[in-house]
Structures are given as C-alpha cells and as structure tokens.
Amino acid sequence: MRRIFASFFLGSGITLLGLWLTLLMESWLWMSPFIRTIGLTLSVIAGLSASLVMYIRIPRPDFTQLYRDVSVQRKLPELRYLMDLQRTAGPDRSSLHDAAMDQQRSSLNSQTLESEINAYRSGHEITGTLQLASFLSIIGLLLFGGFSVIEQAAFQRILTPSEAYFRPNPFTFSVSPGDSTLEQGTGQQIRVNFTSGQQLPEQVRLAFRTRAETDFRLQPMETESEGNFVSSSLQLFDNAEYYLLMDGYRSEVYELQVQLLPRFTDLQITGIPPAYTGIDTLRLNYPFSRVETYPGTEIQIAGGVNQPLSKIVINSTLRDSVSMSLQDDSSTYATAFTTTSSRDSLWFDLRESGGLQNRNTFSFEIVPVADQSPLVQLTEPESLVSLLEPSELEMAYEMEDDFGFSRIRLGYVVERSFGGSGQQTRYIALPTPSDRIATGQYTWNLSELQLLPLDAVRYWIEVTDNDAYSGFKTTRSAEQRVVVQSITENLLAQEEQENEVADQLRDFQQAYEQNRREFEDLRQQILQNEGDNWDQQQAAEDIRESREELSRQLDEITEQFEQLREDLADDNQLSQETKALYEDLQRLIEEIDDPAILEAMQKLQEGLHDMNMDQVRESMEQLEFDEERYQQRLERTLELFRDLQMNAELDRMNAILEDLAQQEESLIGDEIPSAQEQQQRQQQIQENLDMVRQKLEELPERSSRRNQQEISRLSEELQEQIRQTDQQLGEDLQQLQQGGEGSDQESQQRREEIRDQLESMQQQISQSSQMMGQESVQVNRRALLGLMQNLLLLSDAQEELVEKTGNLVQGSAGFVEAARDQRVISRSFSQITDSLFRVSAEVPRFPNLINDRKAVVQQHLDRAVQLLAERDRNRSVSEERTALGGINDIASMLADLLEQLDNMSGQGGGGGMSAEQLTEQLQQMSGEQARLNQMMQDMINDMAGERLMQDQMERLDQMARQQNEIRRQLRQLQQEGGFSPGDQLSSELERLAEQMEDAINDLRGGVTEERVLVQRQQNILSRMLQAERALNERDEDEERRGEEATDVERISPSELTLETLREEIERRMLQSDDTRFTREYQELIRQYFRILEEQERRRSAGDR
C-alpha cells in the first residue's frame, strides 16, 4: 500500500511541478497552443512515468520474505527458525515438526514481534521514498496553486491549451480600413497610425491571407511619416483577413469583405459658362468633391457603369430627384441642368436588378462662384490736392474685374465756398478698356469748372462690369478732393512746414548739446584718470551711438527741408532773394554733419580698449577740434534759418495783402456777386487781415537784432492801418447784414478805400524788405572787405616772420622775440576770424570751408608759437609757412565770396557752363594735375631720403602755389557749373577741393614722405578723372534724351599771377561808391602788393 502511495505522490508532485513550470513559461512567454500543449503533455507524462518507475523499482515483498527480513535485520533467531520450519514443512510433515514450530511460536512474544515489525517498517526505504514523494507533491501543489492564483490569466490560458492567445499590445494605434467592405478587384493599402507621444515599434509587419489560404502571409510595412506605416497595395478578389505585428505584439484580426457593387466606371462633368464670361468649358473626371461654376453655367453629367443597372437616380438639395437616361451605346447615362446662384449638393443612387445598391454615392457639391464686383482705385493724384490756380489735373487709375467692363466714367461734385447753390453730381465718360485688368489716365481741365478760391471738387472713378446674367454691378473708387487754396492758406501751410523744420532743428540742437556735455564729462574723467576703464569704454560707446542717432536725425531734417525747398521752387509768392536763401540754407544744413567725428570716436574707443593713452589723447584733441567746427556750423545754420523765416514771413504777408486787395477789388464795380456772397467774402477778408495783424505782433520777437528796430517800426505802423481797415470792413458788413446790396456809392467808395489801404500796406512791407536786404548786403560787403584787408596785412606780417625765423641761428635769443610776434599775429588772426564767423551768420553764401579753414590755421599758429618757444627752427618755419598759406587761402576765398556777392547784386544771377565747357575745363585741370604729380615724384626721387634744403623748400612752395591755382579753378568750376543743390557731381568736386587743400598744407609744411604725399596726389588725379567720366556720361544721357545744352559764353580763367590779383583787388576797390575802401586801406593794400612784388623779384633773381 505504501508503494502505491509513494508512486502516486511522486507522480503527482512531478506533474504539478511540470504544470507550474508550464504556467510560469506561459506567463512570461505567451506560448503558442502547440508549445503550451506540449508543456502540459510533458508534465503529465513526466508524472506518470515517475510514478510507474517508482512502483516498479520498489517490489512488493511476500509474507515469508517480510518476516525473514525482520528476523535478520531485527536479530530475532526464533522468528528466523520458525520461518525456516515453515519453509521446510510439507504435506507429509511430522508431528515433531509441528511440535518444533509450536515451540518456536511459544518462544515469541506477540507484542515484541509486532513492535519489531513496526520498527522494521519505519526503517525500510519505501518509508523514506513515501515521505519524499509526499513532500514533492505538496511543494508542487503549493507552487502550482499559488501561481495559478497570482497569474490567473496564464492559468486560464493553460486550461484551454488549443486556443491561441497573444501578449497584450502596449501600443496605442488605429488601423485603416479596419473591418471594411470593398469592391471586388480594387486595390487597398493597410495603414496604421500610432498615437504621438509614445515609443514607436522598430518593425511593423502585415499578416494577410485570403479565404482560400490557410496561413497568413507576412510582409513589412513602410514608414509613410513619423508614426504612420503603410503596406503595399493589396488586390482583393476574395474575402480576406489580416492583423499587424509590432515588435512581437499583434493586433486583433480584421476582415475585408469583397463585393461587386454597382458603381460608375467613369463620371464626367462638363460645365459651359455663360457667354459674357468668355472662359473655356470646364471638364472634370471623378473623383472630385466640388464643382465651382458661375451662375448660368450649363452642367452636363455623363457616366459609365460597371454592370447593367435597373436605374440611376441623381439627387439634389435644390431640385427634385431625376433619373439619368441611358444613351444609345447602352452603357452611358447622362443628364443636364443649369446652375443658379445657390449652393447645391448632388449624389447618385445606382441599383442593379437584384436590388444591390451602390455604397459610394459619388457625391459632390456645386459651388456658385459669384461674379465679383469690379475694383477701381485712383493712384494719382493724392487724396487731397490743394491748388492755387486750378488748370489741369493729371489723373491715373487702376481697375480690375473678373471678365470685363461695360462703362467707365468720372463723377464729381463742385462745392462752392461762397454763395453756392445745391450740389449736383455730374459725370464724364471715360474710355472703356477691353482687358479685365487695365490702367487709365485722364487729364481733367478744371478751368472749365470756373473754380474760385476755397471752392472744392469731390471726384471719383465709377466702373460697371459686364455681368448681364446676374445684373450689372457698379463700384466707386474712394472719393478724393481738389481744393482751390487761397493764397493765405497756401502761405500758412508753407509757414507750418518751416516751423516744423525749425522745431526739429531746435530739438536737434538740444540733443547735440547733451551729447557734447557727455563727451566733456568723459574727457575730464580720462584727463583726471578717474573712473574705471570699462566704464569709460561703455560711456564712449554710448556717446558714439548717440552721435550716430544725431546723424540720422540730421539726415531726416535735411530731407524734409529739401522737400520744402522743392515745393517752394515754383511758388511765385516768395521773392527770388528768399528762394536763394532756401538754396543756400539747404547747402549749409547738408554741411553740418562731419563723418570725421565718428571716425575719431571710433579711434577713441579703440584707444580705451587697448589702453593706448597716446591714441586716446590724440583722438580727444581731434574730437575737440571737430566738435568746435560742428558747433559753429550748427549755430550759424540756426541763425540763418531765423533770418530766412523772417524774410519768408515778410514775403508771405506781402503776398497775403496783395491777394486781399485783389479780393476787395472783385467787390467793386457793376458786376458784383450777391449780397450773401459779398458778406461771406468780406468776413473772409476780415479774418485774414486779423491773422496778418497777429503775425505782425509776433514779428519783432522773431527778427534779428540788426533788423529789430526797423521791424518794430513797420509792425506798429501796419497794425494801426489794419485797425482802421478792420473798422471799415466792419461797417461794410454791418450794412450788408441790414439788407444793403453793396452797390451804392457809399459802399463802393468805402471798398475802394479798403483796397487802397491794403495795397499801401503791401507796398510798405515790400519796400521795407528790400531796404533791409540792401542794407544787410552793404554792411556785410563792407565787413568782408575790411576783414580781407586785415588778412592781407596779417599775411604780410606772417611772411616777414617766416623769413625772419628762417634766418635765425638754432638756439639763439631771437626765437623769444619771434615767438612774441607770432603770438601777436595769432591773437590778431583769432579776432579777425571771430568777426568772420559773426559775418558768416548773416551771409548765407559764406562758405563753411572758410570757418573750417580758419580753425586749422589757428592750430598751426598756436603750434608755431610753441615751437618758437622751444627754439625749434625747422618745425616752427614749417608751421609758419602752413599758417601763411592758410591765411592767403582765406583771403582768396573771401575775394571769391565778394565776387559772388557782386554778381548777385549786379546781375541777379547767371547761367551755368555747358557740359562741353565743363568737360574741357576738367580735362585741362587733369593735365595740370598730372604734370604737378610728375614734378613731385621727380623731386622725391632726387631727395632720396635726405633732409630738405632751402632750394627744395622753395620748390615745395612753388608746387603748393600750383596746387592752390588748380584748387581755385576747381572752386570756380563749382560756382559757374550750374549745379543744383545736392548734385552728386558737385559733392564730388567739393571733396576733391578738400583733398587739394590737405595736399597744399602738406607741401607748405615740408611733408615729403612718399607714401603720404604721392598717394594723396594720385588720389586727387584719380578723382578728377572720375569726375570727368561722370560728366561725359551725364552729357551722353542728356543727348540721348534729345536735349540740347544751351551754349554759354565763358572765358577760361587765366593763371592767377600776383599782378592779376593786384589788379582784381584794385578793380573791386573802385567798383562801387557803397563799398569803396577808405584811402588809408587803399594805401595799405597797395603797399602790401608792392612788398609782395619786391619779394617775387628777389626770388626770381635768386633762381637765376
């Protein structure tokens, strides 16, 4: 019995352990039904095999053998003897044998025997085997039972080993088309889309089989986009099923049902648009979802089917359902209808004889495309045009429509300012274009409208399209206005523009002053070695950025003033003198900015960054010098702008009073307007006259100190006359308000008096303006002549000092006296130049170059004083020579300026040189410059690095004079070339003259470094040749435009000799009684030239 239990428990334990292992593998591996079945089968077979082996290996002992084994192992001889007797007993046993057996039985104690038998059984191997099998069975039961509770899903799967189970899919996805019904023979792609934000599988495969196949076919799916996979196209002729494999995971199985449904094999839409559109016939082949058509389009639908059908019905959301008729070929159905302006949806019902109906309804929409209203836009002129004398208005317009136009016209309404009747809209027919996108131009003769000041015309362009089916549509452009300005309004608008520029200049000046203060603070920090270097660098960067912003602001002011000047160029209300002031001030504004300041700021920043204090000091000195010139140009421009405003204000009041007198004249005589219009006009005159009175009150405050007394006197006189005139206007208005007609003798006489008073005030302003202008010119010319005379005397003293210094022995005591003389000359020059700057603030034609040049000369004079104090003869002579050349240059420029002023006062302006003459003059100057460059190169080659000798210094002086003569010719070319303000070629000639001036200073200063001197001379020649080419190109452009230049007679300037200069100065001294020199000055000038001629003769004798 124990053998049976041992075999059972052993088999049970092994079976349970095998089932546990199978359950464990199933929970991990999700085994296939085949492997799962093998695992269960092996577990049962292993258990049965173990049980059978155990049962066979432990034999079942018989009774005799049992007791014999007990007697041997438990050492019971009595029992062994008894068993032997029992074994030998036979059928014929004797009684003795039985007695022996009884004897042995009596010797055995039954209890002892039973305990020995139990002890034998306890120690028998079957007992241990039974225990081991029982333990194994319990362990297997616990493992299998416990894991079955934990992994219930796996336990359920092994209970049904033939069922296929799959691991839960961790991916979230959607499959298209999923379960679907498809038409037979169509291709189908399987797509899977994984939800974004999750990890994608590395491989996705499609398992597919048809109904005729037993196994699934696997094929990889390709990546269509991130998270989207697609299979190759599957041609389906039978039902099929499929699933997806994703890194070992699989989806559910989907079914594809294949049926042969009624459908169109081809479906075609033909759309014939309305005739007025002129567009081509529309043809579409299905698939399409919408058909866009214009209302009135004829739609023709034709379709072929895949099998005989009992009927085809076309359904509509707008119409009743209709059946499509079968055509003669018995395979095509067709129908037709006309579209409207409403949206429509169409779909089809296809039925075959067996009742099978189409699943694809072939639906689409008919979307009406509205014939858009035409577009029209006025591109020229501006939306509001103000004209003083309306004559013709050039108009340009653009228009566009879907298909074309049927009518174009200009509409307008005249709005009368005084006594106007009801407004009436009128039209002017314009040409109708044939294109659907077109532009047009029209010149409108406004003079036919007989417009008066303050009248206005509202106008627009009106276009009508050609939509005859739905109805013509008309569109208007935005309304624009033409306003007939009164002279008063026009002049006030000019004044407002002037005030805007003035405000901007004042704001600019304040910003500039702030920038200067910041730079001064930085300079003090650097000089006193205060503050951190990084803070200084940052402050320099901020100042430079602020300076760049100032340059941008100045460019904007320049552009705005240029626009103002161009607007006033054709204005007849301002005098020619005022217009000339505008042009001069335009030039001065353009010359305010100095790029050298930004360059010096950049070098200052670099010096601070590199801790190069020499560069920092040099940059600060240059900045201080440039800033002083910049400030002078700005202050001078502001002062001249104030004078310009005053002159322009006088011109405007003069024009306003003249216009008011003409308006009053229109109310005198037999043909006068109605009483209502007379009242309105008189009120307008009274308001404008009051405005003039207010401006007269403000005028003394805005005038310069030189003219303030005259302006105050004029203001008081005119205000008194205005009060009298205003009183008469009030009486005339009162009479009109009381019912007067204004035609009576008293009213006419009063109006004549008003007119005469207005004309009298206008003449007073005109005469005062001319008188102040003449006085200003005379005073300024006398001042310039006197300053030029002083400069000539100063030049003589400087030349004597140069000669005296050159003869001093190095280190002698004579340097102290020379330094004292040089200091006196320097102070005298400073006083003269201060006076020059004050004069320049009153003379717009005064070149800024003179003020800039005097600052440079003052530097050389100061350096000469310092070098003389240090007893450095060579360097002091160089500085003295350079200063002498600068003084002579300034005197020469003053002579040119006086000549310009004489031409302006004597001729009132003149014509410019022709392009051919300009080119010829430039060619001549280029040849002279080339010869000068060659002379300079030869001299440098002769020197071969040696120090300058006396004869070489004289050669440098001679070349400096030649370069100065070329520069003088260039200045004359600028003045007589007829260049307009801001002309690019004129600016190029200006830069060329500045380079020549630098070259002259180097020559007079004894600079002979080949790299500096020769390179600058080559740059001068190159610029001259470029200017010549630019002039030739400009001449060719003018010839191509068919414009012939006007020949202007001009005599090329002869070489400026000492004799020529003397004769020119004497001619100017005797030119006019108003500007004649005093006798003392005339004698000083003649003595100066006698000294120069004597020095020239001595120099010539020395050369021989």
BALUM-832105 format. One record per residue (C-alpha): x, y, z; residue in one letter. Coordinates in steps of 0.25 Angstrom, whole numbers, plus 5000, padded with zeros to 4 digits. Each point is the difference from the previous one (the first is absolute). Layout:
<pts>
XYZA;...
</pts>
This chain:
<pts>
500050005000M;501150095003R;500749984987R;498750044993I;499950135008F;501550034998A;499849984985S;498750085000F;500650125008F;501350004991L;499250004987G;499150115006S;501250085004G;500750004987I;498850024992T;499650135009L;501550054999L;499949984985G;498750074999L;500650115009W;501150024990L;499150004988T;499150115007L;501350085003L;500449994986M;498750044995E;499950125009S;501350044994W;500049964986L;498649994996W;500249874993M;499349954988S;499049895001P;500949894995F;501150045010I;499050015011R;499449874997T;501449935000I;500350065013G;498749955006L;500249864994T;501549995004L;499550045015S;499049895000V;500949894993I;501250045010A;499149985012G;499449874995L;501449954996S;500650035014A;498849935006S;500249884992L;501549995002V;499850025015M;498949895000Y;500949904992I;501350045008R;499449965013I;499649855000P;498849955008R;500649905011P;499249875003D;499749965015F;501149905001T;501150104995Q;499550115009L;500149925012Y;501349954996R;500550144998D;499550045013V;500749885007S;501350044993V;500050155002Q;499450005014R;500849885004K;498949905004L;500549864999P;498749945005E;499350064989L;501049964990R;499949865005Y;498550004999L;500150054986M;501049894996D;499149895006L;498850064993Q;500850004987R;500449865001T;498649955004A;499449914990G;498749934999P;500649885007D;500650075011R;500249935013S;499450035014S;501450035004L;500150114990H;498750065005D;500449995014A;501350074996A;499250114994M;499150015012D;501250015009Q;500650124992Q;498750075000R;499949995015S;501350065001S;499650124992L;499350125007N;498950054991S;500150145005Q;501550004999T;499949944986L;499050114996E;500950115005S;501249944992E;499249994988I;499550155001N;501550045003A;500449924987Y;498950074992R;500550145005S;501449984996G;499649944986H;500450084988E;498650014995I;499650085012T;501150114996G;499550004986T;498650015004L;500450125008Q;500850074989L;498949984990A;499050055010S;500850135002F;500250014985L;498649994998S;499750115010I;501050094994I;499549994986G;498650025005L;500450135007L;500850054989L;498949974989F;498950045009G;500650135005G;500550044986F;498649974994S;499450105010V;501150104996I;500049984985E;498549974998Q;500150054985A;501149904998A;499349895007F;498750024992Q;500949994987R;500649875004I;498649955003L;499750024985T;501349954994P;499450004986S;499650145000E;501050114994A;500350115010Y;500950124998F;500750105008R;499250135003P;500550104990N;500750125007P;499850104989F;498850094997T;499750004986F;498950014989S;499949914988V;499450044987S;499149954994P;499849905011G;498749914998D;499550054986S;499349964988T;500750034987L;499649994985E;500649884993Q;501350024993G;500350135007T;501450025006G;500150035015Q;501150055008Q;500049975015I;500550115009R;500350015015V;500150135007N;500750005014F;499650115010T;501050105002S;500850015013G;500349855001Q;501249924996Q;499849944986L;500349864996P;501249974993E;499349914990Q;498649994995V;499549884991R;498749974994L;499549855001A;499049984989F;499249884994R;498849984991T;498949915002R;500749894991A;501350015009E;500249935013T;501350075004D;500250155002F;501050074991R;500950105006L;500550124993Q;500750125006P;499350135001M;500850134996E;500150135007T;499150104994E;500350115010S;500350015015E;499149905007G;499349964987N;500249874993F;499449954987V;500049874992S;500149974986S;498850004992S;499149875001L;499249964988Q;498749945006L;499249904992F;499549925013D;499750025014N;501350015009A;500450035014E;501350065005Y;500750045013Y;501250085003L;501349965008L;500750115007M;501349965007D;499449865004G;498750065003Y;498849984991R;498750074998S;498649944999E;499649934987V;499250094990Y;499249954989E;499850064986L;498849964993Q;500050004985V;498750034992Q;499750044986L;499250135002L;499350094989P;500950124997R;500550094990F;501249964992T;500150144995D;499350135004L;500250134992Q;499550145003I;499950104989T;499850155003G;499750104989I;500150145007P;499150124995P;500450074988A;500450135006Y;501149945008T;500849954988G;500649895008I;500349864995D;499149885002T;500249925013L;500349855000R;500249925012L;500149855002N;499749935013Y;500550005011P;499650155004F;499350055012S;499650144994R;499750074987V;500150155000E;499250074990T;499450134997Y;498550025000P;499449964987G;501049894997T;499449884992E;500449885008I;500149874992Q;500249875007I;500449874993A;500449865007G;500349864996G;499749885010V;500649875003N;498849914998Q;498650014994P;499150095010L;498550015002S;500150155002K;500950125004I;499450115008V;500750135002I;499650075013N;500150155003S;499850095012T;499450114990L;499249924990R;499249875000D;500749874997S;500149964986V;500449884992S;501150004991M;499749954986S;500749894993L;500750044988Q;500049924986D;501349935004D;499349935011S;501150025010S;500050155003T;498950085008Y;499950154998A;499250135005T;500250154999A;499550125008F;500450155002T;500650055013T;499550115009T;500650105010S;499749905011S;500949895005R;499549854997D;500449865004S;499849884990L;500149855003W;499749884992F;499149875003D;500449884991L;499249875000R;500249874993E;498949904997S;500349925013G;499850125009G;501550025003L;500250155002Q;501350084999N;500750045013R;500850114993N;499050114997T;501050084992F;499550135007S;500550134996F;499750155002E;499750104990I;500550135006V;499650134993P;501150104997V;499550145002A;500450094989D;500750105009Q;499850154999S;501050084993P;501250065007L;500450144997V;501150095006Q;500550144998L;501549995000T;500350154996E;499950105006P;500050005015E;498749995007S;500050155003L;500650104990V;500150145003S;500250104988L;500150144999L;499750024986E;499249874995P;500249984986S;500249854996E;500049885010L;500849884995E;499349875005M;500449854999A;499149895005Y;500149855000E;498849904998M;499749855001E;498949914997D;499749854998D;499650024986F;500050144995G;499350135001F;498850064993S;500250155005R;501050095006I;499850145004R;500550125009L;499050055010G;500150135007Y;499350105009V;500450155001V;499950065013E;499950155000R;500750085011S;499150134999F;498650014995G;500049864995G;498749934996S;499649865002G;501049904996Q;499849914988Q;500749884995T;500650004986R;500749894992Y;501150004989I;500049874992A;501449944999L;500549894990P;499649865003T;501149905000P;499949874993S;500949935011D;499549955013R;501250075007I;500350134995A;500650145003T;499550134996G;500550154999Q;499250124998Y;500350155000T;498950085006W;499850144996N;499650075013L;499950134994S;498749974994E;499449995014L;500350155003Q;500549975014L;500350115009L;500950005013P;499549915011L;499149924990D;500149855000A;499749894991V;499749865005R;500349894989Y;500149854998W;500149904989I;498849914998E;500149874992V;498949904996T;500349854997D;499349924988N;499249905009D;498849994991A;499549875006Y;499950045015S;500050154998G;501050114998F;500850045012K;500650145002T;501150045009T;500650135004R;501450045004S;500250075013A;499650154999E;501250104998Q;500050155001R;500550114993V;500050135008V;500350134994V;500950075010Q;500050145003S;501450075000I;499850015015T;499849865003E;501249964990N;500950095007L;499649965014L;500349854996A;501450044996Q;500250075013E;499549885008E;501049924992Q;501150105004E;499649995014N;500149855000E;501450014995V;500450115010A;499449915011D;500849884996Q;501350094999L;499850055014R;499849865005D;501249954992F;500850115007Q;499649965014Q;500349864997A;501450044995Y;500250095012E;499749885009Q;501049914991N;501150115002R;499850005015R;500149855001E;501350014992F;500550115008E;499849915013D;500749884994L;501250094996R;500150065014Q;500049855005Q;501049964991I;500950125002L;499949995015Q;500149855000N;498749985007E;499149884999G;500149864995D;500649984986N;498849914997W;499050115004D;500850094991Q;499949914988Q;498549985002Q;499850155001A;500850024987A;499149894994E;498750075004D;500550144995I;500449944987R;498649934999E;499350145004S;500950074989R;499549904989E;498650035004E;500350144999L;500549984986S;498749924996R;499150125006Q;500850104992L;499849914987D;498550015003E;500050155002I;500850014987T;499049924992E;498950085006Q;500650134997F;500349964986E;498649964998Q;499650145005L;501050074991R;499549924988E;498550035003D;500450155000L;500850004987A;498850034991D;499350095010D;499850144995N;499650055014Q;501550005005L;501050094995S;501249954992Q;500950055012E;499249915010T;500149884990K;501550024999A;500150005015L;499349875000Y;501049944991E;501250065008D;499449945013L;499849874994Q;501549994997R;500350055014L;499149895006I;500749894992E;501350055004E;499750005015I;500449855002D;501449965001D;500449854998P;501350035006A;499450015013I;499549855000L;501449964995E;500650075012A;499049945009M;500449864995Q;501550035002K;499750045014L;499249875003Q;501249924994E;501050085008G;499249985013L;499949854997H;501549994997D;500450095012M;500750084990N;500050145006M;500750074989D;498949964990Q;499050045011V;500650145001R;500250014985E;498549964998S;499550105011M;500850114994E;499449974986Q;498649995006L;500150135007E;500550074987F;498949934991D;498950035011E;500350155000E;499950014985R;498749915001Y;499450105010Q;500450124992Q;499349944987R;498749975009L;499950135006E;500350074987R;498949924993T;499050035012L;500350154999E;499850004985L;498749925001F;499450105009R;500450114990D;499449914989L;498749995008Q;499950155002M;500250034985N;499049894996A;499050055010E;500150144994L;499949944986D;498749935004R;499450125007M;500350084987N;499349894992A;498849995009I;499750155000L;500250004985E;499049894999D;499050065010L;500150134991A;499649924988Q;498849945007Q;499550135004E;500250054986E;499049894996S;498950065008L;500250144993I;499250034988G;498749974993D;500249854999E;500149955014I;499449885007P;498849985009S;499950075013A;500249875007Q;501249974993E;500650145002Q;499849985015Q;500749875000Q;501250054992R;500150135009Q;500049915012Q;501149914994Q;500850134997I;499850055014Q;500549865006E;501250004991N;500350145004L;499949975014D;501049894998M;501050094994V;499850095012R;500449895009Q;501249964992K;500550155000L;499950005015E;500949885001E;501050044989L;500950095009P;500349895009E;500449904989R;500950104993S;501550025001S;500650115009R;500550074987R;498650024995N;499250005012Q;499850155001Q;499550014986E;499149885001I;499450065013S;499750134993R;499449934988L;499149925009S;499550125008E;499650074987E;499449894993L;499249965013Q;499450145001E;499649994985Q;499449865002I;499150055011R;499550114991Q;499749914989T;499449905009D;499050115005Q;499650034985Q;499849854998L;499149995012G;499250124995E;499849934986D;499649875007L;499050075009Q;499450074988Q;499949874992L;499349935012Q;499050115001Q;499549974986G;501050084991G;500449954986E;501450065000G;499850074987S;499750145006D;501050114998Q;500450015015E;500349855000S;500850004988Q;500850125005Q;500349935013R;500549884993R;500950084991E;500650065013E;500149865006I;500749954987R;501050125000D;500349985014Q;500349854998L;500950044988E;500750105008S;500449905011M;500449914989Q;501050104994Q;500550045014Q;500449865003I;500649984986S;500850135002Q;500549975014S;500449864996S;500850054988Q;500650115008M;500549905012M;500549914989G;500850114994Q;500550055013E;500449865004S;500849974987V;500750145001Q;500449985015V;500549854997N;500850044988R;500750115007R;500349915012A;500549894991L;500950114992L;500550055013G;500349865005L;500749964987M;500950125001Q;500449975014N;500349864996L;500950054989L;500850095010L;500049885009L;500649914989S;501150104997D;500450005015A;499949855000Q;500949994988E;501050095006E;500049925012L;500349874992V;501250074993E;500550055014K;499849865006T;500749934989G;501350095002N;500149985015L;501149915005V;499649885007Q;499850035015G;500250154999S;499350105009A;499250054987G;499049895002F;499450075012V;499750124992E;499549924988A;499149925010A;499550135005R;499750054986D;499349874996Q;499150015013R;499650144996V;499749954985I;499249885006S;499250095009R;499750104989S;499649884991F;499149955011S;499350135001Q;499850014985I;499549864999T;499050035011D;499550124992S;499949914988L;499249905007F;499050115004R;499950054986V;499849854995S;498849995009A;499450124991E;500549954986V;499449874995P;501050004989R;501250005009F;500649864999P;500249915012N;501349974995L;500550145004I;499649975014N;500649865000D;501350054993R;500250115011K;499949905011A;501149924993V;500950134998V;499850035015Q;500549875004Q;501350024991H;500250145006L;499949955014D;501049884997R;500950104994A;500050085013V;500349885008Q;501149954991L;500650144999L;500050005016A;500849874999E;500950064990R;499849894989D;500250084987R;499749894990N;498749965005R;499650145004S;500350054986V;499149894994S;498950035009E;500150154997E;500049974985R;498849925001T;499350105008A;500450114990L;499449914989G;498749995008G;499950155002I;500250024985N;499049894997D;498950075009I;500350144993A;499949934986S;498649945005M;499550135005L;500450064986A;499249894993D;498850035010L;500050154997L;500049974985E;498849915002Q;499350115008L;500350104989D;499549914990N;498749975008M;499850155002S;500450044986G;499449894991Q;499049945009G;500649864996G;500549944988G;500049874991G;500949895003G;501149944991M;499649904989S;500449855002A;501050014989E;500750125006Q;500049935014L;500749884993T;501050084993E;500350085013Q;500249875008L;500949944989Q;500950125001Q;500049995015M;500349855000S;501250034991G;500650105009E;499849915012Q;500749884993A;501250104997R;500050045014L;500049865005N;501249964991Q;500850125005M;499749965014M;500549864998Q;501250054993D;500450085012M;499849895010I;500949914991N;501050115000D;500050015015M;500249855003A;499650015014G;500950135003E;499650125008R;499350124993L;501050104995M;499650154998Q;499849984985D;499249885002Q;499150085010M;499850104989E;499649894990R;499049955010L;499450145001D;499950014985Q;499349874999M;499150055012A;499650124992R;499849924987Q;499149905008Q;499350135006N;499750054986E;499449874996I;499150005012R;499650144997R;499649964986Q;499249895006L;499350095009R;499650094988Q;499649884993L;499049965011Q;499550145001Q;499850024984E;499649864997G;498550025003G;499949885010F;498749995007S;500049985016P;500449865004G;500549974986D;500949875001Q;501150064991L;500050135008S;500349925013S;501149924993E;500750134996L;499850055014E;500749885005R;501150024990L;500250145004A;500249965014E;501049894996Q;500850114993M;500050095012E;500649895008D;501149984990A;500350155000I;500150005015N;501049884999D;500850074989L;500150135008R;500349925013G;501249924993G;499449865000V;500849924990T;499649865005E;499849934986E;498949915005R;499150115006V;500350114989L;500149924987V;498849915004Q;499150135003R;500450064987Q;499749884992Q;498649995007N;499850154996I;500349974986L;499149875000S;498850085006R;500250104989M;500049904989L;498749935007Q;499350145000A;500450014985E;499449874997R;498750035008A;499850134992L;500249934987N;499049895004E;499050115004R;500250074987D;499749884992E;498849975008D;499550144997E;500349984985E;499249875000R;498850075006R;500150104988G;500350125009E;501050104994E;500850085010A;500050154999T;501350064996D;500550105011V;501250084996E;501149995010R;501550045000I;500849895007S;500750065012P;501450044998S;501249975009E;499850085013L;501350085001T;500450115010L;499750114990E;498749944997T;499649995015L;500450155002R;499250054988E;498849925005E;500150065014I;500150144994E;498849984991R;499249965012R;500450125008M;499550094989L;498849924996Q;498950075008S;499850125009D;499349925010D;501249905002T;501250094997R;501249985010F;500550125008T;501250074995R;500849945011E;499649864997Y;500350024985Q;501450055003E;500249885010L;499649904989I;500950074989R;501149995010Q;499849855002Y;500049974986F;501350084998R;500749925011I;499549874993L;500550054986E;501450035006E;500049865007Q;499749944987E;501150074992R;501049965011R;499549864999R;500150004985S;501450065000A;500549895010G;499449904990D;500950064989R;
</pts>
